[in-house]
Amino acid sequence: MAWRMTCQVMWRIPMLVLISLIVFVILRGIPVDPVNMLMPPGASTEDIARMSHQLGLDRPVIVQFLLWLQDAARGDFGTSIQTGTPVLAMVLEALPTTLQLLVYGFVIGLVFGLGSGLLSFRLRGTRYEHLIMAVNGIMTAIPDYLWAIILIVTVGVGLQWLPFIGAIDPGLQAPVVTGFSLIDSLLDGNLRAFFSVISHLTLPALTFGLCIATPIARVLHSSLTEVYHEDYIQAARLRGVGEGPLLMRHALRNAALPTVSLIGVQASVIIGGTLLIESIFGLPGIGALMLRALGAFDLQTIQALALTYAITVQVVNMFTEFAMHKLNPGLRSQS
Amino acid sequence: MNHQLAPSSLWRRALRERSFCVGAGFMLLLALIAFFAPALAPHNPNDQDLLAVLLPPFWVDGGTMDYPLGTDGLGQCVLSRLLYGTRVVVTIAVAAPIGAAAIGCTLALLAGYQGGWLDWMITRFVDLWLSFPAVLLALILMVALSPGLQNVILAIVFVDWARFCRVVRADVLVIRRREYVAAARISGARTLGVIWREIVPGIVPTLIALMALEISIAVVAESILSFAGMSVGSQTPTWGAMISDGLNSMYSSPYPLLLPVFCMILTVLAATFMGQGLRQATDVRSLERNGAA
């Protein structure tokens, strides 16, 4: 078990390095010279040459990349040209917000997805099944950032139920212990801050949740329909297993497999969705940081954040693979 | 799967799908609007009328027929911008699927037919590509390339070829083992001939379904890029940029935000319907299995 986990981690490392290399090469094609942006307007040609030598920009791209990799392996991702602070500190400060959004949104998505998937299956054969699936089809077509806008306009501005700008009420401040504002405010016993944070996080998480709920519901519905054609369901029914336990204990376990595998396959799409959601809702996560860095040609930050996203996707993939192995003994014996 | 699907029969089957007709009809309308935008638009989309900022549409109090759908925060005619915005949408909807299909298919045919180390390399590369958020890769590319319609198409193709490659490769692997392919090889056909005459016709249904799917993905991708301000330059009106501008003036007037959102949703729905209809007509199951749908 431990051996397999190590292997799981090990073969992902070359992938991360390769993704970093691709991003690195793309970023060298930038139309703006990063040295010019660092130097004062009247800098002489010698100064510029010295600066680019200092930064290693006069060497071949692959050498530059290896130098970056060497530093990155030691945890040094350079400094941001926007703020002059180390990139790693900026990323680590922003990351908890994104992870909170991911986890909260994922829980909402799972509840809605499983709920509507099971409901539509329970109502199979009636017109409500078609209704739910038709609504699901329409909802799937709406991209995540439009969901964000729809929710802001309806729930935020129209009904005024939930706040939709920033991470916390202006007057309040969450204490910083772990960086996860939800956990920190609870640890601190500051319930007002906690409720403020969670209400600010609800609409973004709902946006995110809706985007994963629709595919989950669809796949769950179709795989449940498929599973119910299997002989063992009929056999269990003949043994006198009730419809409720039949669904929960026998069918759901098998129908869950395609759903989990879908989450794994779609992990990169799902995580990419947080990028715009964060900047629309004004959450100080890595997505908002990334968009700002892209606008300012902040290469070091872009590079480090690209790696952060790649790692996040790989971690989600590892979780889903782990869940697949737990759910399906067949996969376990194969490996 | 029906591999002898003649184009004419596919066409007839697609026309029998109601969702295809609705979706394709809307897309056709969009193409016509894009083509005749200069004739249809009441104003130049970039003309600013600073005396008529944030006017509501004509059916709301205070709206005039001069600006049928009102004006945005800079006094630009919303209707004209929406009409001109279809040009980017239609260009992307046509170019991106073709580009992504061309690259994805070529690599998929190479990988699937040749097998061996080439297959291994390409498959790993596709896995790698799909494990990175597509939106992010496109945004990073747009930073490196300068703004412009060609570069947007390039960025979307560069990001989305991998999905084509993965699904088509799976099809090629199946078709390669068929007897008629073996027969062609035994009878002395050259590799390229076998690929072109025996394999390619077999992947056409999958390819059509994938390209239809790519239309909505590409249109959304472009709108995300222009929403983030990293698509075509600010001189070309796009729905994504309109949504982004509308978000800033949301409190003064919701219409410059809601109208492009509405158009965007309608377009994506139409593209999705078209894709669903085509998928039913071609009966391609491998899309779901490979997580492309």
HADDOCK unambig.tbl for C-alpha pairs under 7 A between the chains (distance, minus, plus):
assign (segid A and resid 15 and name CA) (segid B and resid 128 and name CA) 6.45 0.50 0.50
assign (segid A and resid 26 and name CA) (segid B and resid 141 and name CA) 6.51 0.50 0.50
assign (segid A and resid 26 and name CA) (segid B and resid 144 and name CA) 6.34 0.50 0.50
assign (segid A and resid 27 and name CA) (segid B and resid 144 and name CA) 5.60 0.50 0.50
assign (segid A and resid 29 and name CA) (segid B and resid 144 and name CA) 5.22 0.50 0.50
assign (segid A and resid 30 and name CA) (segid B and resid 143 and name CA) 6.60 0.50 0.50
assign (segid A and resid 30 and name CA) (segid B and resid 144 and name CA) 3.97 0.50 0.50
assign (segid A and resid 30 and name CA) (segid B and resid 145 and name CA) 6.54 0.50 0.50
assign (segid A and resid 31 and name CA) (segid B and resid 144 and name CA) 6.35 0.50 0.50
assign (segid A and resid 31 and name CA) (segid B and resid 146 and name CA) 6.97 0.50 0.50
assign (segid A and resid 138 and name CA) (segid B and resid 269 and name CA) 6.75 0.50 0.50
assign (segid A and resid 141 and name CA) (segid B and resid 268 and name CA) 6.08 0.50 0.50
assign (segid A and resid 141 and name CA) (segid B and resid 269 and name CA) 5.67 0.50 0.50
assign (segid A and resid 141 and name CA) (segid B and resid 272 and name CA) 6.60 0.50 0.50
assign (segid A and resid 142 and name CA) (segid B and resid 265 and name CA) 6.04 0.50 0.50
assign (segid A and resid 143 and name CA) (segid B and resid 220 and name CA) 6.84 0.50 0.50
assign (segid A and resid 146 and name CA) (segid B and resid 261 and name CA) 6.89 0.50 0.50
assign (segid A and resid 262 and name CA) (segid B and resid 291 and name CA) 6.56 0.50 0.50
assign (segid A and resid 265 and name CA) (segid B and resid 291 and name CA) 6.26 0.50 0.50
assign (segid A and resid 268 and name CA) (segid B and resid 130 and name CA) 7.00 0.50 0.50
assign (segid A and resid 268 and name CA) (segid B and resid 131 and name CA) 5.49 0.50 0.50
assign (segid A and resid 268 and name CA) (segid B and resid 132 and name CA) 5.52 0.50 0.50
assign (segid A and resid 268 and name CA) (segid B and resid 133 and name CA) 4.53 0.50 0.50
assign (segid A and resid 269 and name CA) (segid B and resid 133 and name CA) 5.48 0.50 0.50
assign (segid A and resid 269 and name CA) (segid B and resid 134 and name CA) 6.74 0.50 0.50
assign (segid A and resid 271 and name CA) (segid B and resid 133 and name CA) 6.75 0.50 0.50
assign (segid A and resid 272 and name CA) (segid B and resid 133 and name CA) 4.78 0.50 0.50
assign (segid A and resid 272 and name CA) (segid B and resid 134 and name CA) 6.93 0.50 0.50
assign (segid A and resid 272 and name CA) (segid B and resid 135 and name CA) 6.02 0.50 0.50
assign (segid A and resid 272 and name CA) (segid B and resid 136 and name CA) 6.50 0.50 0.50
assign (segid A and resid 294 and name CA) (segid B and resid 143 and name CA) 6.51 0.50 0.50
assign (segid A and resid 310 and name CA) (segid B and resid 132 and name CA) 5.72 0.50 0.50
assign (segid A and resid 313 and name CA) (segid B and resid 131 and name CA) 6.57 0.50 0.50
